[in-house]
Amino acid sequence: MSIIKGGMLDRRGFLKTTAAGAVAATLPLNMALAQPKKGGTMRFGIAHGSSTDTLDPATYENSFTTSLSHGLHTRLTEVAADGTIVPELAESWEASDDATEWRFKVRKGVQFHSGKDVTLDDVVASVNYHRGEASTSAAKPIVEPISDITTEGDDTVIFTLQGPNADFPFVLSDYHIVILPSSDGTVDWRSGDGAGSYKLVEFNAGVSAIFERNENYFQDDRGFFDRIEMLSLVDQNARTTALVSGDVDAIDRLDLKTVGLLGRSNPEILVQSVPGNLHYTFAMDTRADPFSDNNVRLALKYAINREELVEKILFGYGTVGNDHPIGRGQRFFNDELEQTSYDPDKAKFHLKEAGLDNLSVKLSAADAAFSGAVDAAVLYQNAAAAAGIDIEVVREPNDGYWSDVWMKKPFSAVYWSGRVVEDQAFTTVYQTGASWNDTFWSNARFDELLIKARGELDEAKRREMYYEMQAILNQEGGPVIPMFANWVFAHSDKVAHPEVMGSNWDVDGMRWMERWWFA
């Protein structure tokens, strides 16, 4: 067996540490030196939340439920702020030489909020909840390669995989794969019982959630607030007003048009900008005409002005995208792939290849998809007109966007937070049949490479495969991915946090609830 230790700082982790450190260097001195202390009620205004949200971790899909996941629950592993993988409920892990078997030693003495001890049976049942033919979990694709889960003694769980996976500990950090209490192999998610740093007091779908600190949490360096009130404030003006007026202590998803003014006009509000893998897409349903024709998809990719979107929608807080989900800071980002640029003539060429002189499509968008999504769709509309493409922008309601529009309408605006490792990014969204494959795209060569790359232990060969997969998506895939956005959020100056903040998700890796405190 070869020991693989959590928390080792690799090149990717170093890059993320230095990037986040650069952000922290801009903080006031008292913020950087502040030491955690307990107490107070934290109020957070979240840009998401829907009346269809539930406590079922298989359905978590937005910032509201992701925040809830990290505060209420625990997982076997955790992505640290520097991008490395470290233990959470697990104490340690080791892999077989071919990375097809992974053994996790689980902490003893951990309790759920109800007082029930966390057992190996709970761990097994919680992971199995996302497996199997009957599962509809968004995490199903990433746990499907698990062929068997067994236990040894009272502290070890063993995962046997269908093939090697060098990144398997990252899989178990996914915010869906939380450890729940179980009975006879069936997990209980309805009660809201968890083993995280906060207990659930009240949950109102699409409105609010209230938490109180779990005094019995097994990690002393987490969970500093006495109470947390998390409010769903989808409307951007309402969210910003709540922060300015002091009704909330922090908000996510700032209006980038006014972010500079917000920081300058109120010295008590601190704005944070953290580069990560967040990207915005326009997803085409490749089953539906005209998007089933790849030439139409290519025409739409050449018909968008990416630089204009970064300038006018992100206001410089981001970079152009190249129609694949891998960020520039990731290990296997394909820096050799030619950048798809705005080219109306190439767009017209591909329309002719599709047998069309012009094209009319409807594009659904709402700011629930991402801040400025409707404006971005209008800019897309204007740019595409030069290629003979008429895009009708359909302004959809914010409420219910993810249940009624996303994966229901054939062309829609979407945001993706990205994933720390390439395999998860590709498996979650672009593998054939994945629950969240919002372009319903299927490519045999892509699927073949996905499996091979997951098990390839030779770094150079693995890089070649991931490079090719990005190229396939760029040339044949269903998403238009014009831009990668920084995480931009704000809080009052009485809120403190670690110098290095996580970039794998928004708002400190979505672990603000357990990592932040009042100064």
BELNORPE-V744394 format. One record per pair of residues at least 4 apart in sequence whose ideal C-beta (glycine too) atoms are under 8 Angstrom apart, sorted by sequence separation. I is the first residue (numbers start at 0). J is the second residue. D is the distance in whole Angstrom. If there is no record, write none. Layout:
{{I;J;D} {I;J;D}}
This chain:
{{8;12;5} {9;13;7} {10;14;6} {11;15;7} {12;16;6} {13;17;6} {14;18;6} {15;19;6} {16;20;6} {17;21;7} {18;22;7} {19;23;6} {20;24;6} {21;25;8} {22;26;8} {26;30;4} {27;31;7} {28;32;6} {29;33;6} {48;52;6} {55;59;8} {60;64;6} {61;65;7} {62;66;6} {63;67;7} {64;68;6} {65;69;7} {66;70;6} {67;71;5} {68;72;6} {78;82;7} {79;83;5} {86;90;6} {94;98;5} {95;99;6} {110;114;6} {111;115;5} {117;121;5} {118;122;7} {119;123;6} {120;124;6} {121;125;6} {122;126;7} {123;127;6} {124;128;6} {126;130;7} {127;131;7} {130;134;6} {135;139;7} {138;142;6} {139;143;6} {151;155;4} {160;164;6} {166;170;7} {167;171;7} {168;172;7} {172;176;8} {181;185;6} {203;207;5} {212;216;8} {218;222;8} {234;238;6} {235;239;6} {236;240;6} {237;241;6} {238;242;7} {239;243;6} {240;244;6} {242;246;8} {253;257;8} {254;258;7} {257;261;6} {258;262;7} {259;263;6} {260;264;6} {261;265;7} {286;290;8} {287;291;6} {288;292;8} {291;295;8} {292;296;7} {293;297;6} {294;298;6} {295;299;7} {296;300;7} {297;301;6} {298;302;6} {299;303;7} {304;308;7} {305;309;7} {306;310;6} {307;311;6} {308;312;5} {309;313;5} {310;314;7} {313;317;4} {325;329;5} {328;332;7} {342;346;6} {343;347;6} {344;348;7} {345;349;7} {346;350;7} {347;351;7} {348;352;7} {349;353;6} {351;355;7} {364;368;6} {366;370;6} {368;372;4} {371;375;6} {372;376;6} {373;377;7} {374;378;7} {375;379;6} {376;380;6} {377;381;7} {378;382;6} {379;383;6} {380;384;7} {384;388;7} {396;400;7} {399;403;4} {400;404;5} {401;405;5} {403;407;6} {404;408;5} {419;423;7} {420;424;7} {421;425;6} {422;426;6} {423;427;6} {424;428;7} {425;429;5} {426;430;5} {429;433;7} {432;436;7} {436;440;6} {442;446;7} {443;447;6} {444;448;6} {445;449;6} {446;450;7} {447;451;6} {448;452;6} {449;453;7} {450;454;7} {451;455;6} {457;461;6} {458;462;6} {459;463;7} {460;464;7} {461;465;6} {462;466;6} {463;467;7} {464;468;6} {465;469;7} {466;470;7} {467;471;6} {468;472;7} {469;473;6} {470;474;6} {471;475;6} {472;476;4} {490;494;4} {496;500;6} {504;508;5} {505;509;6} {507;511;5} {510;514;5} {511;515;5} {7;12;8} {8;13;6} {26;31;5} {53;58;5} {59;64;4} {78;83;8} {79;84;7} {86;91;6} {95;100;4} {110;115;7} {111;116;8} {117;122;7} {129;134;6} {134;139;5} {150;155;6} {151;156;8} {171;176;6} {181;186;5} {182;187;7} {187;192;6} {193;198;8} {203;208;7} {216;221;6} {232;237;5} {233;238;8} {241;246;4} {242;247;6} {253;258;5} {285;290;5} {286;291;6} {290;295;6} {303;308;7} {308;313;7} {310;315;7} {327;332;5} {350;355;5} {351;356;7} {366;371;7} {367;372;8} {383;388;4} {384;389;7} {395;400;6} {399;404;8} {400;405;6} {418;423;4} {425;430;7} {428;433;6} {431;436;7} {441;446;8} {455;460;5} {456;461;8} {471;476;7} {503;508;5} {504;509;4} {506;511;5} {52;58;8} {58;64;7} {59;65;6} {78;84;6} {79;85;5} {86;92;8} {94;100;7} {95;101;8} {110;116;6} {111;117;6} {128;134;7} {150;156;5} {151;157;6} {164;170;7} {170;176;8} {180;186;7} {181;187;7} {193;199;7} {201;207;7} {202;208;5} {216;222;5} {232;238;4} {240;246;8} {241;247;4} {242;248;8} {262;268;6} {284;290;6} {285;291;6} {289;295;5} {290;296;6} {309;315;7} {325;331;7} {326;332;7} {350;356;7} {366;372;6} {369;375;8} {383;389;8} {384;390;8} {405;411;6} {418;424;4} {427;433;6} {430;436;7} {455;461;4} {472;478;7} {501;507;5} {502;508;7} {24;31;8} {77;84;7} {78;85;8} {94;101;5} {109;116;7} {110;117;7} {129;136;4} {149;156;8} {150;157;7} {160;167;7} {179;186;4} {180;187;5} {201;208;7} {202;209;8} {242;249;7} {254;261;8} {261;268;6} {262;269;7} {283;290;4} {325;332;5} {327;334;8} {350;357;7} {365;372;6} {366;373;6} {383;390;5} {404;411;6} {417;424;6} {426;433;7} {428;435;5} {429;436;6} {500;507;4} {501;508;2} {507;514;6} {8;16;7} {23;31;6} {59;67;8} {76;84;6} {77;85;5} {93;101;7} {94;102;8} {108;116;8} {109;117;4} {128;136;7} {148;156;7} {149;157;5} {179;187;6} {191;199;4} {201;209;4} {242;250;5} {253;261;7} {262;270;4} {309;317;5} {325;333;7} {350;358;6} {364;372;4} {365;373;7} {395;403;8} {405;413;6} {427;435;6} {428;436;6} {500;508;7} {501;509;8} {507;515;7} {52;61;7} {59;68;5} {76;85;7} {77;86;7} {92;101;6} {93;102;5} {129;138;4} {130;139;7} {148;157;7} {158;167;7} {179;188;6} {199;208;7} {200;209;4} {213;222;6} {232;241;6} {238;247;8} {241;250;7} {261;270;6} {309;318;7} {318;327;7} {364;373;5} {395;404;5} {418;427;7} {428;437;7} {429;438;8} {431;440;8} {432;441;8} {452;461;5} {455;464;7} {501;510;6} {76;86;6} {77;87;4} {92;102;6} {129;139;6} {148;158;6} {149;159;7} {180;190;8} {199;209;8} {200;210;6} {212;222;5} {309;319;6} {323;333;8} {380;390;4} {431;441;4} {497;507;8} {52;63;6} {75;86;8} {76;87;6} {92;103;5} {106;117;8} {147;158;8} {148;159;8} {191;202;6} {199;210;6} {200;211;6} {212;223;8} {230;241;8} {239;250;7} {285;296;7} {308;319;8} {364;375;7} {379;390;6} {380;391;8} {429;440;6} {431;442;7} {496;507;6} {49;61;7} {52;64;6} {56;68;6} {75;87;6} {91;103;8} {92;104;7} {105;117;8} {130;142;5} {147;159;4} {180;192;5} {198;210;6} {212;224;6} {238;250;5} {258;270;6} {364;376;4} {380;392;6} {452;464;4} {48;61;7} {54;67;8} {74;87;5} {75;88;5} {76;89;6} {91;104;5} {129;142;5} {130;143;7} {145;158;6} {146;159;5} {179;192;7} {197;210;4} {198;211;5} {212;225;6} {283;296;6} {306;319;6} {323;336;8} {395;408;8} {415;428;7} {451;464;6} {452;465;6} {47;61;4} {48;62;8} {49;63;8} {73;87;6} {74;88;6} {75;89;4} {89;103;5} {90;104;5} {105;119;6} {145;159;7} {146;160;6} {179;193;7} {197;211;7} {198;212;8} {211;225;7} {212;226;7} {238;252;7} {239;253;7} {305;319;4} {362;376;5} {376;390;7} {47;62;4} {48;63;4} {73;88;5} {89;104;6} {90;105;7} {130;145;6} {145;160;6} {146;161;5} {178;193;8} {197;212;6} {198;213;5} {211;226;5} {232;247;8} {239;254;6} {305;320;7} {321;336;6} {377;392;6} {393;408;8} {430;445;8} {431;446;5} {496;511;7} {46;62;6} {47;63;5} {56;72;7} {76;92;8} {89;105;6} {90;106;5} {126;142;6} {144;160;5} {145;161;8} {177;193;7} {178;194;6} {196;212;7} {197;213;6} {210;226;7} {211;227;8} {283;299;7} {376;392;4} {395;411;8} {429;445;7} {430;446;6} {448;464;5} {452;468;7} {486;502;7} {45;62;5} {47;64;8} {88;105;6} {89;106;7} {105;122;6} {144;161;5} {196;213;6} {209;226;7} {210;227;4} {230;247;7} {235;252;7} {253;270;7} {321;338;6} {322;339;6} {362;379;7} {448;465;8} {488;505;7} {497;514;6} {45;63;5} {88;106;6} {144;162;6} {195;213;7} {209;227;7} {232;250;7} {236;254;8} {239;257;8} {243;261;8} {281;299;8} {321;339;6} {362;380;7} {486;504;8} {488;506;5} {496;514;6} {126;145;7} {209;228;5} {210;229;7} {235;254;5} {319;338;7} {373;392;7} {430;449;6} {448;467;6} {449;468;7} {486;505;5} {496;515;5} {144;164;6} {196;216;5} {208;228;8} {209;229;8} {425;445;8} {448;468;5} {486;506;7} {495;515;7} {496;516;8} {45;66;6} {88;109;7} {127;148;7} {195;216;7} {207;228;7} {208;229;5} {373;394;6} {494;515;6} {495;516;6} {126;148;6} {196;218;7} {207;229;6} {239;261;7} {243;265;6} {281;303;8} {300;322;6} {494;516;8} {495;517;7} {43;66;7} {194;217;8} {207;230;5} {426;449;7} {445;468;6} {448;471;8} {494;517;6} {495;518;4} {206;230;8} {207;231;6} {413;437;6} {425;449;6} {493;517;6} {494;518;7} {123;148;5} {196;221;4} {197;222;6} {206;231;6} {243;268;7} {490;515;8} {493;518;6} {196;222;3} {205;231;6} {242;268;6} {411;437;8} {445;471;5} {492;518;7} {123;150;7} {422;449;7} {444;471;6} {445;472;7} {75;103;6} {142;170;7} {360;388;7} {362;390;5} {364;392;6} {367;395;8} {88;117;7} {141;170;5} {358;387;7} {359;388;8} {360;389;8} {361;390;8} {362;391;7} {364;393;7} {365;394;7} {406;435;8} {442;471;6} {75;105;7} {120;150;8} {197;227;6} {357;387;4} {358;388;5} {359;389;4} {360;390;6} {361;391;5} {362;392;6} {363;393;5} {364;394;7} {365;395;4} {367;397;4} {422;452;7} {119;150;4} {356;387;7} {357;388;7} {358;389;7} {360;391;7} {362;393;7} {364;395;7} {365;396;6} {366;397;6} {367;398;8} {406;437;5} {421;452;8} {422;453;5} {126;158;8} {141;173;6} {357;389;7} {359;391;7} {361;393;5} {363;395;5} {365;397;5} {368;400;6} {405;437;6} {123;156;6} {367;400;4} {442;475;6} {88;122;8} {119;153;7} {122;156;5} {142;176;7} {305;339;8} {307;341;8} {367;401;7} {442;476;8} {119;154;7} {138;173;5} {305;340;7} {306;341;7} {365;400;5} {73;109;8} {119;155;8} {305;341;7} {350;386;7} {376;412;6} {440;476;6} {119;156;6} {138;175;4} {304;341;4} {346;383;7} {350;387;7} {368;405;8} {375;412;7} {440;477;4} {137;175;6} {138;176;6} {301;339;7} {303;341;7} {350;388;7} {438;476;7} {439;477;7} {136;175;6} {300;339;5} {301;340;8} {302;341;7} {343;382;8} {347;386;5} {365;404;7} {373;412;8} {438;477;3} {301;341;7} {346;386;4} {347;387;6} {372;412;4} {437;477;8} {438;478;6} {279;320;8} {301;342;5} {302;343;7} {341;382;6} {346;387;8} {363;404;5} {437;478;8} {278;320;6} {301;343;7} {343;385;4} {344;386;8} {346;388;7} {343;386;4} {368;411;7} {369;412;7} {425;468;6} {429;472;7} {272;316;6} {301;345;4} {302;346;4} {368;412;4} {369;413;8} {421;465;5} {126;171;8} {301;346;4} {363;408;4} {368;413;6} {369;414;4} {107;153;8} {129;175;6} {278;324;6} {368;414;6} {75;122;7} {107;154;6} {129;176;6} {298;345;8} {299;346;7} {361;408;8} {363;410;7} {364;411;7} {365;412;7} {421;468;8} {429;476;7} {276;324;7} {278;326;7} {297;345;8} {298;346;4} {301;349;7} {361;409;8} {362;410;5} {363;411;4} {364;412;4} {102;151;8} {105;154;5} {276;325;8} {297;346;8} {298;347;8} {361;410;6} {362;411;7} {363;412;7} {104;154;6} {105;155;7} {126;176;6} {276;326;4} {360;410;6} {362;412;7} {104;155;6} {105;156;6} {125;176;7} {128;179;7} {275;326;7} {298;349;4} {103;155;7} {125;177;7} {276;328;8} {297;349;4} {298;350;5} {102;155;6} {103;156;5} {125;178;5} {275;328;8} {276;329;7} {102;156;8} {103;157;8} {125;179;5} {274;328;7} {295;349;7} {102;157;5} {103;158;7} {124;179;7} {294;349;4} {295;350;7} {298;353;7} {101;157;7} {102;158;8} {122;178;6} {125;181;7} {258;314;7} {294;350;7} {100;157;7} {101;158;5} {121;178;6} {124;181;4} {127;184;7} {255;312;7} {100;158;7} {121;179;7} {128;186;5} {255;313;6} {256;314;7} {258;316;8} {294;352;4} {295;353;5} {313;371;8} {100;159;5} {101;160;7} {121;180;6} {255;314;4} {294;353;4} {312;371;4} {99;159;7} {100;160;7} {121;181;5} {124;184;5} {295;355;7} {298;358;7} {19;80;7} {99;160;5} {117;178;6} {120;181;6} {123;184;8} {124;185;7} {125;186;6} {255;316;6} {292;353;5} {299;360;8} {19;81;7} {98;160;8} {124;186;5} {312;374;6} {99;162;7} {117;180;8} {295;358;7} {311;374;7} {312;375;5} {16;80;8} {99;163;5} {120;184;8} {289;353;7} {16;81;4} {98;163;4} {99;164;8} {115;180;5} {121;186;8} {413;478;8} {15;81;6} {16;82;7} {97;163;5} {98;164;6} {101;167;5} {289;355;8} {312;378;7} {12;79;8} {15;82;4} {98;165;5} {101;168;7} {113;180;7} {308;375;6} {311;378;6} {13;81;8} {14;82;8} {103;171;8} {12;81;5} {98;167;7} {111;180;5} {289;358;7} {12;82;4} {308;378;6} {5;76;7} {11;82;6} {12;83;4} {57;128;7} {289;360;7} {307;378;6} {308;379;8} {56;128;8} {57;129;6} {6;79;7} {8;81;6} {94;167;7} {9;83;7} {304;378;7} {8;83;6} {307;382;7} {7;83;6} {92;168;6} {303;379;5} {6;83;6} {57;134;7} {60;137;7} {113;190;8} {115;192;8} {117;194;5} {302;379;8} {5;83;7} {6;84;8} {57;135;7} {58;136;8} {59;137;7} {304;382;4} {5;84;6} {6;85;4} {57;136;4} {58;137;7} {113;192;5} {303;382;6} {5;85;4} {6;86;8} {56;136;8} {57;137;7} {112;192;5} {302;382;6} {303;383;7} {5;86;5} {57;138;7} {111;192;5} {112;193;6} {281;362;7} {302;383;4} {89;171;8} {111;193;6} {112;194;7} {111;194;5} {302;385;8} {5;89;8} {84;168;5} {110;194;7} {299;383;7} {302;386;5} {419;503;5} {84;169;5} {87;172;8} {109;194;6} {301;386;7} {418;503;8} {5;91;7} {112;198;5} {302;388;5} {417;503;8} {4;91;7} {5;92;7} {112;199;8} {416;503;8} {84;172;6} {298;386;7} {416;504;5} {3;92;7} {279;368;8} {299;388;7} {416;505;7} {3;93;6} {88;178;6} {279;369;5} {298;388;7} {330;420;8} {331;421;5} {2;93;5} {3;94;5} {78;169;7} {324;415;6} {326;417;6} {329;420;8} {330;421;7} {1;93;7} {76;168;5} {329;421;6} {0;93;5} {1;94;6} {75;168;8} {76;169;7} {279;372;7} {324;417;6} {0;94;7} {1;95;8} {78;172;5} {324;418;8} {0;95;6} {1;96;6} {76;171;5} {77;172;6} {281;376;8} {0;96;7} {75;171;4} {76;172;4} {279;375;7} {325;421;6} {74;171;6} {75;172;8} {74;172;6} {281;379;7} {74;173;7} {325;424;6} {74;174;8} {324;424;5} {75;176;8} {112;213;6} {324;425;7} {0;102;8} {74;176;6} {74;177;6} {75;178;7} {73;177;7} {74;178;7} {324;428;7} {69;174;6} {72;177;3} {73;178;6} {110;215;6} {324;429;8} {68;174;4} {71;177;8} {72;178;7} {88;194;7} {375;481;8} {68;175;7} {72;179;7} {109;217;5} {65;174;5} {68;177;6} {108;217;7} {106;217;6} {59;174;6} {255;370;7} {256;371;8} {369;484;7} {59;175;6} {254;370;6} {255;371;7} {252;369;8} {253;370;7} {56;174;8} {57;175;6} {252;370;5} {56;175;5} {290;409;6} {56;176;7} {71;191;7} {73;193;7} {290;410;7} {56;177;5} {72;193;4} {73;194;5} {71;193;4} {72;194;7} {73;195;5} {287;409;4} {56;179;7} {72;195;5} {282;405;8} {71;195;5} {284;408;8} {70;195;6} {284;409;4} {69;195;7} {70;196;6} {71;197;6} {283;409;7} {284;410;7} {70;197;4} {71;198;8} {283;410;6} {71;199;6} {282;410;7} {281;410;7} {282;411;6} {281;411;7} {282;412;8} {331;461;7} {336;466;7} {235;366;6} {281;412;6} {282;413;5} {331;462;5} {335;466;7} {56;188;6} {67;199;8} {280;412;7} {281;413;7} {330;462;8} {333;465;7} {55;188;5} {233;366;8} {279;412;7} {280;413;5} {333;466;4} {336;469;6} {54;188;5} {55;189;8} {233;367;6} {279;413;7} {280;414;7} {331;465;4} {336;470;6} {339;473;6} {54;189;6} {67;202;8} {235;370;6} {279;414;5} {280;415;6} {331;466;7} {278;414;7} {279;415;8} {333;469;4} {54;191;5} {277;414;7} {278;415;5} {332;469;8} {333;470;7} {336;473;6} {277;415;7} {71;210;7} {277;416;5} {278;417;6} {70;210;6} {276;416;7} {277;417;6} {325;465;7} {67;208;6} {275;416;8} {276;417;3} {275;417;7} {276;418;7} {276;419;8} {325;469;6} {54;199;8} {63;208;8} {323;468;8} {323;469;4} {54;202;6} {276;424;8} {321;469;8} {324;472;8} {323;472;4} {322;472;6} {323;473;6} {53;204;7} {322;473;5} {52;204;4} {321;473;6} {51;204;7} {52;205;6} {285;438;5} {286;439;5} {323;476;7} {50;204;5} {51;205;7} {284;438;6} {285;439;6} {322;476;6} {324;478;8} {49;204;7} {50;205;4} {282;437;5} {283;438;6} {284;439;5} {285;440;5} {48;204;8} {49;205;5} {282;438;5} {285;441;8} {322;478;6} {324;480;7} {327;483;7} {48;205;5} {70;227;7} {322;479;6} {323;480;6} {326;483;6} {48;206;7} {322;480;5} {321;480;7} {320;480;4} {320;481;5} {67;229;7} {319;481;7} {320;482;5} {5;168;7} {66;229;6} {234;397;7} {319;482;6} {320;483;5} {233;397;5} {318;482;7} {319;483;8} {3;168;7} {233;398;7} {317;482;5} {318;483;5} {63;229;7} {317;483;5} {317;484;4} {63;231;6} {316;484;6} {317;485;5} {313;482;6} {316;485;4} {312;482;7} {313;484;5} {316;487;5} {313;485;8} {308;481;5} {309;482;5} {308;482;5} {37;212;7} {303;479;6} {305;481;4} {297;474;7} {305;482;6} {303;481;5} {296;475;8} {300;479;5} {296;476;8} {299;479;6} {296;477;7} {49;231;8} {293;475;6} {41;224;4} {48;231;3} {40;224;7} {43;227;7} {45;229;6} {47;231;7} {35;220;7} {38;223;7} {39;224;6} {40;225;6} {41;226;7} {42;227;8} {43;228;7} {45;230;7} {48;233;7} {37;223;5} {38;224;7} {39;225;6} {40;226;4} {41;227;5} {42;228;5} {43;229;5} {44;230;5} {45;231;6} {46;232;7} {47;233;7} {36;223;7} {37;224;8} {38;225;6} {39;226;8} {40;227;7} {41;228;7} {42;229;8} {43;230;7} {45;232;7} {46;233;6} {290;477;7} {35;223;5} {37;225;7} {40;228;7} {42;230;7} {44;232;4} {46;235;7} {62;251;6} {62;252;8} {46;238;6} {285;477;4} {205;398;7} {284;477;7} {44;238;5} {283;477;5} {282;477;6} {283;478;7} {282;478;5} {283;479;7} {44;241;5} {281;478;7} {282;479;8} {44;242;7} {280;478;4} {281;479;4} {280;479;6} {280;480;5} {281;481;7} {279;480;7} {280;481;8} {44;246;8} {278;480;5} {279;481;7} {44;247;4} {279;482;5} {42;246;7} {43;247;6} {46;250;7} {278;482;7} {279;483;8} {42;247;4} {43;248;7} {44;249;7} {45;250;8} {46;251;5} {278;483;5} {279;484;6} {42;248;5} {43;249;5} {44;250;4} {45;251;6} {46;252;4} {277;483;7} {278;484;7} {41;248;6} {42;249;8} {43;250;7} {44;251;8} {276;483;7} {277;484;5} {41;249;8} {43;251;8} {277;485;7} {277;486;6} {275;485;7} {274;485;5} {275;486;5} {273;485;6} {274;486;8} {272;485;5} {273;486;4} {272;486;7} {273;487;8} {271;486;8} {272;487;5} {271;487;7} {270;487;7} {271;488;5} {270;488;8} {271;489;7} {270;489;5} {271;490;8} {269;489;6} {268;489;5} {269;490;6} {268;490;7} {269;491;7} {268;491;6} {269;492;6} {267;491;6} {268;492;7} {267;492;5} {269;494;8} {266;492;8} {276;502;8} {262;489;8} {273;500;6} {275;502;4} {276;503;7} {261;489;7} {274;502;6} {275;503;7} {277;505;7} {258;487;6} {271;500;7} {273;502;5} {275;504;8} {275;505;8} {258;489;8} {255;487;6} {253;487;5} {252;487;8} {253;488;6} {252;488;7} {253;489;6} {251;488;4} {250;488;7} {30;269;7} {249;488;7} {250;489;6} {249;489;7} {250;490;8} {249;490;4} {27;269;8} {248;490;6} {249;491;7} {26;269;7} {248;491;5} {248;493;7} {249;494;6} {245;491;7} {248;494;5} {172;419;8} {242;489;6} {242;490;8} {22;271;7} {242;491;7} {22;272;7} {169;419;6} {173;423;7} {22;273;6} {169;420;5} {170;423;7} {252;505;8} {19;273;6} {166;420;5} {169;423;6} {251;505;6} {18;273;8} {251;506;5} {18;274;6} {166;422;5} {166;423;8} {249;506;8} {164;422;7} {249;511;7} {249;515;8} {141;422;8} {141;423;6} {229;512;8} {141;426;5} {227;512;6} {140;426;5} {141;427;6} {140;427;6} {166;453;7} {162;450;7} {165;453;8} {224;512;8} {164;453;5} {165;454;8} {137;427;7} {140;430;5} {163;453;7} {164;454;6} {165;455;8} {222;512;8} {162;453;7} {163;454;4} {165;456;6} {222;513;5} {224;515;8} {140;432;8} {162;454;4} {163;455;8} {221;513;4} {223;515;7} {224;516;7} {140;433;4} {163;456;7} {221;514;7} {223;516;4} {224;517;7} {139;433;8} {140;434;7} {223;517;8} {139;434;6} {137;434;5} {136;434;7} {137;435;5} {135;434;7} {210;512;7} {144;453;7} {18;328;7} {15;328;6} {14;328;5} {197;512;6} {196;512;7} {197;513;7} {11;328;7} {196;513;4} {11;329;7} {195;513;7} {11;330;5} {10;330;8} {47;367;7} {46;370;7} {174;504;8} {84;419;8} {174;509;7} {82;419;6} {61;401;7} {60;401;6} {78;419;5} {50;398;7} {51;399;7} {49;398;7} {50;399;7} {49;399;6} {51;401;8} {49;400;8} {51;402;5} {49;401;6} {49;402;6} {99;454;8} {98;454;7} {98;456;7} {97;456;8} {80;497;6} {81;499;6} {80;499;5} {82;501;8} {80;500;6} {82;502;7} {80;501;4} {82;503;7} {79;501;7} {80;502;8} {78;501;7} {78;503;5} {80;507;7} {80;508;6} {78;508;6} {80;514;8} {65;504;7} {69;508;8} {66;506;7} {69;509;5} {68;509;8} {69;510;5} {70;512;4} {62;505;6} {66;509;6} {69;512;6} {70;513;6} {62;506;8} {65;509;5} {69;513;7} {66;511;7} {66;512;6} {62;509;7} {41;494;7} {35;495;7} {30;492;8} {33;495;4} {27;492;8} {30;495;6} {30;496;8} {31;498;5} {43;511;7} {43;512;8} {41;512;8} {26;498;7} {41;515;7} {23;498;4} {23;499;6} {41;517;7} {23;500;7} {20;498;7} {22;500;7} {39;517;4} {20;499;6} {37;516;7} {38;517;6} {19;499;5} {36;516;6} {19;500;6} {35;516;5} {36;517;7} {19;501;8} {16;499;6} {19;502;6} {33;516;8} {18;502;7} {33;518;5} {15;502;6} {30;518;7} {29;518;7}}
